[in-house]
């Protein structure tokens, strides 16, 4: 029989709250504008999509945000 792995609980690094939410970062307009100014429209589109699939974790108690997988 296989042993069960321990479950790691996610808590806010700032306040210690267990009330946590998560969402995808999404399109970044500021990066799109910077990319568009430097490399044109295609560069703007690519610049806005950089890191768009990263998961952001946030605390529902204090509002602190951090990237998934980082402490």
matplotlib code that plots the C-alpha trace (Angstrom):
import matplotlib.pyplot as plt

x = [0.0, 1.3, 1.8, -0.2, 1.8, 1.4, -0.9, 0.8, -1.5, -1.3, -1.2, -0.5, 3.1, 2.2, -0.8, -0.9, -4.5, -5.8, -8.4, -6.5, -7.7, -6.0, -6.3, -4.4, -2.4, -3.9, -2.9, -0.6, -1.5, 1.6, 3.9, 1.9, 2.3, 6.0, 6.5, 4.4, 6.5, 9.8, 8.9, 5.6, 2.2, 3.4, 5.9, 3.1, 0.9, 3.8, 4.9, 1.4, 1.2, 4.5, 3.7, 0.0, -0.5, 1.2, -1.0, -1.3, -2.2, -3.8, -4.9, -8.6, -7.8, -5.0, -4.8, -1.1, -0.3, 2.4, 3.3, 2.3, 5.2, 7.0, 7.2]
y = [0.0, 3.5, 6.0, 9.3, 12.4, 15.1, 18.0, 21.4, 24.1, 27.5, 30.5, 34.2, 35.0, 38.4, 37.7, 33.9, 33.8, 30.6, 32.5, 32.3, 32.9, 32.4, 33.7, 33.9, 37.1, 37.9, 40.4, 43.3, 46.6, 48.4, 45.7, 45.9, 49.6, 49.5, 46.6, 48.5, 51.7, 49.8, 47.0, 48.1, 46.5, 42.9, 43.6, 45.2, 42.1, 39.8, 42.1, 42.1, 38.3, 37.7, 36.0, 36.1, 32.4, 32.8, 32.1, 34.8, 33.8, 36.5, 36.7, 37.5, 39.0, 41.5, 41.6, 40.5, 38.9, 36.5, 34.1, 30.5, 28.3, 31.1, 31.6]
z = [0.0, -0.9, 1.8, 1.5, 1.0, 3.6, 2.5, 2.7, 3.7, 2.0, 4.3, 3.7, 4.3, 5.7, 8.1, 8.3, 7.1, 5.5, 3.3, 0.0, -3.6, -7.0, -10.5, -13.8, -14.2, -17.6, -20.3, -19.1, -20.8, -19.6, -21.1, -24.3, -24.6, -23.9, -26.4, -29.0, -28.6, -28.9, -31.5, -33.1, -32.9, -33.0, -30.2, -28.2, -28.5, -27.5, -24.7, -23.2, -23.3, -21.4, -18.1, -18.9, -17.8, -14.4, -11.4, -8.8, -5.3, -3.0, 0.6, 1.1, 4.5, 3.9, 0.1, -0.2, -3.7, -4.6, -7.5, -7.2, -6.1, -4.3, -0.6]

ax = plt.figure().add_subplot(projection="3d")
ax.plot(x, y, z, "-o")
ax.set_aspect("equal")
plt.show()
